[in-house]
Amino acid sequence: MSQPLQRFLDALRTRNCEPKQSGRGWTACCPAHDDKTPSLSIKEGDDGRALVYCHAGCDAQSVCGAVGLTLADLMPASLLATNGKTNGNRQAKIAQTYDYDDENGQLVFQVVRMDPKGFRQRKPKPGGGWDWSVKGVRVVPYRLPEVLADPQRTVAIVEGEKDVENLAGIGVIATCNAGGAGKWTEDHAAFLKDRAINIFADNDEPGRKHAEQVAKTLFGVAKFVRIVAIPGLPEKGDVSDWLAAGGTGDELDKIVKATPKWAPPAAWPKLAAFGKSSQPEFPTHALPGPLRNWVEAESHATQTPPDLAALLALAVCSSTIARRVEVEPRPGWPEPVNLFVAVLLEPGNRKSAVFTDATKPLRELEIENIESARSTVARAQSDRRQDESRLKRLEKTAAAKEDDAKRQEAGDLAVELVEKLEPVLPRLIVDDATAEKLAMIMEQQGGRIASMSAEGGVFDLMAGMYSKSGMPQFGVYLMGHSGDDLITDRVSRKSVRVERPALTCAYAMQPQVIDGLAENAAFRGRGLLARFLYAAPRSWIGHREIAPAPMPDATRDTYWQVVRALAAITDNVVLKLSNKAAATFRDWETEIEAMLRDGGQMELIKDWGAKLAGATLRIAAVFHCTDHGAAGKISAATIESAIEIARYLIPHAEAVLNMMQANESAAEADARYVLRWIERHDRREFTKREVQQHGKRRFRKSDDIDSALAELESRGYIRKKASPPKTPGRPPSPAYEINPAIIQNQKGKERSQYSQNSTEEPRQVNCGNIESASGEAEKLERVQVTI
């Protein structure tokens, strides 16, 4: 670690900015502003300077001043010396010059090596003297006249002028570009058409990248290209080091001849995506105003994806108008409005908090209804018990005394009791309940109820976990969704009969609850899973705002008023579509049908997609009643908003239904972990050791990561790079390159609203009058020399 970098990190620690290592650099809270999330990036430049960048916009001078430093403190002494300042007792001097001539031997510009070490570039001024800027000069390779003098000879390309001179000393024609690694361009390559080329790579990562870059520009231009890796080089060693250690021209010739000709890597295969892909975020703008405001405020207050609050709110609203409102897009198609929704989020995502907030107005309304009806129900229950006791006495008397009058009276009373439902307290919502109990509650509550839970135990009940037979018990869910009459007969108890049942379901659960659920053929085969509207949003954990503003009281009150207003609808209403809305909906049905064809977007989820038109109508009915009550016709704008929600639901349904079909293997889970690391750190390549060390809590031994890397390689995300020549000592860790498609996908993605991370690299600090430098892979800058 350079002295400037150590000095800056120590200064941050004294200000409690807590710098932490991240990839190849560090992150810390910026001392120049009130920074609650680390927004300062720090890393070491190739020339030893400390590079700092505040993602919130603070300039480098302000950052340095906040920790008691100056911009000069970020620079190593050797660079400061090249600005006319002393480095100990030494003054910067020109140590060597390298002329870059054109085809005719005319000087174009010059590279200057300084002592203390540093590089500058200058061009001759007309009439004499030097201009210490090469902006706009023509690009030519070093020693171009010598390269062109004998077109039949092989040309060596190296990283610096010193290497060119040393190779020339053993009779090798060589060249390079000014500026060192990373500065070679197609303009340089144009001078080497039809030449045989040997590229000698420096033994470090920038050197190997530079060799690849040069080879790519020459492939198809040159006669052939080799990338020569000289065995036995030390880290950061080059061909000059090899020659200084006793290497000869003959030995170099043998190494070159043993090196195969270079060709671009094979084309990358198409990515084989994982089952769970990143899904679109809920389009809150499509919601009616009061629901949109509540969903967005709830999402922010709880720092949870808006998908969770949105689907739960839609289910709550639909439950209040279920069985009382239907929508009829055309004669003969009555569609109920009750919804089945399921939101999947990992533990720690505050599902219970959002669930409580979404259902609270429904629960409070239920409590009010119970309190209002308590005395009436108690009296009615007492009357029924008395009637049941009187019936027993009448039947006993009629049987014992053969009293026809008592027999008639008993019969009339029995008919009266059977025609009257048993008086019960009103219910709007239940948590976990068996299918049998759910049917009984619906009968008692006039044919409708909402089953809502922040856990996934309901699916265990559906699967028959607690039934004596162990068989799936979800007939009540099928009938409750479609509105078909529900009739259940039992030997040991009376039958349950519900006309036009309306069951609303809303569950927020962990993905593990439904892993492998579709392996139960009855679930998918009888269409239960196809009735749910799913959301599998991306977690906000790790990107959440600390101490966000709470939900505004006015927004919460408006949401509660909407729920109460919907619950006040008591008449049976059939909503119809306006002419324009009907045309819009027919176009949507046509589009859905195309997506259900073989090769269509919903080819693999046809059972779910076949119900999407009906789900769109249900959502539209909820939207209409929220805005207008149960009056008027549904407009085209409302249908369009419901269609936008339906489009959002398609990829979520595909992901969730695929997730249900099979549990993810450990290798896939580990591969996802590595892929997230690649994307988060914007890597182009990596070594096995790097990623294993990053995830050493997960991959305790080196071999533990092998299956994950193999999974990513088989799916086309990565591929192993060729191993460098063997050298004494510990072999290098296997290296992998990244499929460019991943990088392009990352660049194309819009950052989520909740993300506070930036993929920008730290900005280089401008220290004084700075010119473009040589000898670095990055676009670093150096202080101007006073000669």
Protein Blocks (a to p, Z undefined) as FASTA:
>chain_A
ZZklmmmmmmmmmnonopadehjbccdddfkbccfbdcbdcdddfkopacdddfkopafk
lmmmmnopafklmpcfklmmmnopaehjaccddfbdcddddfkopafbdcdddddddddd
ddddehiajdfbfehiacddehklmmmmmmmbccdddfbfklmmmmmmnopacdddehia
hiacfklmmmmgoiacddddddbfklmmmmmmmmmmmgokambdcddddehiaehiafkl
mmmnopafklmmmmmmmpccdddddddddddddfbdcdddddfklpcfklmmmmmmmmmm
nopafklmmmmmmmmmmmmmgokaccdfbghiacdfbdcddddddehilmmmmmmmmmmm
mmmmmmmmmmmmmmmmmmmmmmmmmmmmmmmmmmmmmmmnopaklmmmmmmmmmmmmmpc
cdddddfbdcdddfklmmmmmmmnoopacdddfbfklmmmmnommgmnlpacfklmmmmm
nopacddddfkbccdddehiacdddddddfklmgoklmpmklmmnommmmpccdddddfe
hiacehiacddfklmmmmmmmmmmmmmpmbdcdddddfklmmmmmmmmmmmmmmmpghia
klmmmmmmmmmmmmmmmmmmmmmmmmnojgdjddfklmmmmmmmmmmmmmmmmmmmmmmm
pccdfklmmmmmmmmmmmmnopabdcfklmmmmmmmmmmbfklmmmmmmmmmmnopaccd
ddddddehjdddddddddfklmmmmmmpccdfklcbdfbdcddddehjadddehiabdcd
dddddZZ
